[in-house]
Amino acid sequence: MTQPKSRLLAHLRLLWKPIHFHEKFEKIVAGILSIAIAIIIVVSLIQLLRTIYVMLVLDAMNPLDHTVFQAVFGMIMTLLIAMEFQHSIVRMAVRGDSLIQVKTVLLIGLIALARKFVILDPADTGPAKMAALSGATIALGVVYWLLRERDDRQAANLTKNNTDE
């Protein structure tokens, strides 16, 4: 029984040895953030299920009612944002990337803006606020598109260079 434990420790030492201190620190922080976000996701999911049960079963509210729709889908989109955020942190820790990718942050921002549009109350929203949200959505979309186009060109160039060799 002692031998497998010592092998595991030796393997972990071997994995951590070539990594610099700041990379170890980033992995530890990413792990802690991932656990914290996972807890938030689970608690939010339980809260969402409880809210749906109370709203639809006990109160017998109409799910097509605008306020019920806003509340439920706002909570669902909040969960999606948290899950995407956690996924990006885990991906950073597993791949060994030193930073969260800009495209991922842009996508999370776009999801957050889409959530805002879903929960927006048309009666309380003025033209200036709608224009600002629309402008932010267009700006994030354009930047994401430009980054994706750049990545697609780089991938095509790599493929072309690999086939030429």
C-alpha positions as CSV (number, residue, x, y, z in Angstrom):
1,M,0.0,0.0,0.0
2,T,2.9,2.3,0.6
3,Q,4.4,1.9,-2.8
4,P,1.4,3.3,-4.8
5,K,1.3,6.4,-2.5
6,S,5.0,7.0,-3.0
7,R,4.6,6.5,-6.8
8,L,1.8,9.1,-6.8
9,L,3.9,11.5,-4.8
10,A,6.9,11.0,-7.2
11,H,4.6,11.5,-10.2
12,L,3.2,14.7,-8.7
13,R,6.7,16.0,-7.9
14,L,7.7,15.3,-11.5
15,L,4.7,17.2,-12.8
16,W,5.3,20.2,-10.6
17,K,9.0,20.3,-10.8
18,P,9.4,22.0,-14.2
19,I,6.7,24.6,-13.5
20,H,7.8,28.0,-12.3
21,F,6.5,29.5,-9.1
22,H,4.0,31.9,-10.7
23,E,2.6,29.0,-12.9
24,K,2.1,26.9,-9.7
25,F,0.4,29.9,-8.1
26,E,-1.9,30.4,-11.1
27,K,-2.9,26.7,-11.1
28,I,-3.7,26.8,-7.3
29,V,-5.7,30.0,-7.7
30,A,-7.5,28.5,-10.7
31,G,-8.4,25.4,-8.7
32,I,-9.7,27.4,-5.8
33,L,-11.7,29.7,-8.1
34,S,-13.1,26.6,-9.9
35,I,-14.2,25.1,-6.6
36,A,-15.8,28.3,-5.5
37,I,-17.6,28.8,-8.8
38,A,-18.8,25.2,-8.7
39,I,-20.3,25.8,-5.3
40,I,-22.0,28.9,-6.6
41,I,-23.4,27.0,-9.6
42,V,-24.8,24.2,-7.4
43,V,-26.4,26.6,-5.0
44,S,-27.8,28.7,-7.9
45,L,-29.2,25.5,-9.6
46,I,-30.9,24.5,-6.4
47,Q,-32.3,28.0,-6.0
48,L,-33.5,27.9,-9.7
49,L,-35.2,24.6,-9.2
50,R,-36.9,25.8,-6.0
51,T,-38.1,29.0,-7.7
52,I,-39.5,27.1,-10.7
53,Y,-41.3,24.7,-8.4
54,V,-42.8,27.5,-6.3
55,M,-43.7,29.6,-9.3
56,L,-45.1,26.9,-11.5
57,V,-46.5,24.2,-9.2
58,L,-47.4,25.9,-5.9
59,D,-48.5,29.3,-7.2
60,A,-49.7,27.9,-10.6
61,M,-48.3,30.9,-12.4
62,N,-48.3,31.0,-16.2
63,P,-44.8,30.4,-17.5
64,L,-45.7,32.6,-20.5
65,D,-46.3,35.5,-18.2
66,H,-43.6,38.1,-19.0
67,T,-42.4,38.6,-15.4
68,V,-42.2,34.8,-14.8
69,F,-40.4,34.3,-18.1
70,Q,-37.9,37.1,-17.2
71,A,-37.2,35.7,-13.8
72,V,-36.7,32.1,-14.8
73,F,-34.7,32.7,-17.9
74,G,-32.6,35.4,-16.2
75,M,-31.7,32.8,-13.6
76,I,-30.9,30.2,-16.3
77,M,-28.7,32.6,-18.2
78,T,-26.9,33.5,-15.0
79,L,-26.1,29.9,-14.5
80,L,-24.9,29.6,-18.1
81,I,-22.6,32.6,-17.5
82,A,-21.2,31.0,-14.3
83,M,-20.7,27.6,-16.0
84,E,-18.9,29.2,-19.0
85,F,-16.7,31.2,-16.6
86,Q,-15.8,28.1,-14.7
87,H,-15.1,26.2,-17.9
88,S,-12.7,28.8,-19.0
89,I,-10.8,28.7,-15.7
90,V,-10.6,24.9,-15.7
91,R,-9.5,25.0,-19.3
92,M,-6.7,27.5,-18.4
93,A,-5.5,25.3,-15.6
94,V,-5.6,22.0,-17.5
95,R,-4.0,23.3,-20.7
96,G,-1.4,25.3,-18.9
97,D,-2.4,28.6,-20.6
98,S,-1.1,31.5,-18.6
99,L,-4.1,33.7,-19.2
100,I,-7.8,33.2,-19.8
101,Q,-8.4,33.7,-23.6
102,V,-9.8,37.0,-24.7
103,K,-12.4,35.3,-26.9
104,T,-13.8,33.5,-23.9
105,V,-14.1,36.7,-22.0
106,L,-15.9,38.3,-25.0
107,L,-18.3,35.4,-25.2
108,I,-19.1,35.6,-21.5
109,G,-19.7,39.4,-22.0
110,L,-22.0,38.6,-24.9
111,I,-23.9,36.1,-22.8
112,A,-24.3,38.6,-20.0
113,L,-25.6,41.2,-22.5
114,A,-28.1,38.6,-23.9
115,R,-29.2,38.0,-20.3
116,K,-29.7,41.7,-19.8
117,F,-31.9,41.9,-22.9
118,V,-34.0,39.0,-21.7
119,I,-34.6,40.4,-18.2
120,L,-35.0,44.0,-19.4
121,D,-38.4,45.5,-18.5
122,P,-39.6,47.4,-21.7
123,A,-41.6,49.9,-19.5
124,D,-38.5,51.0,-17.6
125,T,-36.1,51.1,-20.5
126,G,-35.4,54.3,-22.2
127,P,-33.9,54.7,-25.7
128,A,-30.5,55.8,-24.3
129,K,-30.1,52.6,-22.2
130,M,-31.3,50.4,-25.2
131,A,-28.8,52.2,-27.5
132,A,-26.0,51.7,-25.0
133,L,-26.7,48.0,-24.6
134,S,-27.0,47.5,-28.3
135,G,-23.8,49.4,-29.0
136,A,-22.0,47.3,-26.4
137,T,-23.3,44.1,-28.0
138,I,-22.3,45.2,-31.5
139,A,-18.8,46.2,-30.2
140,L,-18.2,42.9,-28.4
141,G,-19.6,41.0,-31.4
142,V,-17.3,42.8,-33.9
143,V,-14.2,42.3,-31.7
144,Y,-15.1,38.6,-31.3
145,W,-15.5,38.2,-35.0
146,L,-12.2,39.9,-35.7
147,L,-10.4,37.7,-33.3
148,R,-12.0,34.6,-34.7
149,E,-11.1,35.6,-38.3
150,R,-7.5,36.1,-37.1
151,D,-7.4,32.7,-35.5
152,D,-8.9,31.1,-38.6
153,R,-6.3,32.7,-40.8
154,Q,-3.5,31.5,-38.5
155,A,-4.9,28.0,-38.5
156,A,-5.1,28.0,-42.3
157,N,-1.5,29.3,-42.6
158,L,-0.3,26.5,-40.2
159,T,-2.2,23.9,-42.2
160,K,-0.7,25.3,-45.4
161,N,2.8,25.3,-44.0
162,N,2.5,21.8,-42.7
163,T,1.3,20.5,-46.1
164,D,4.1,22.3,-48.0
165,E,6.8,20.5,-45.9
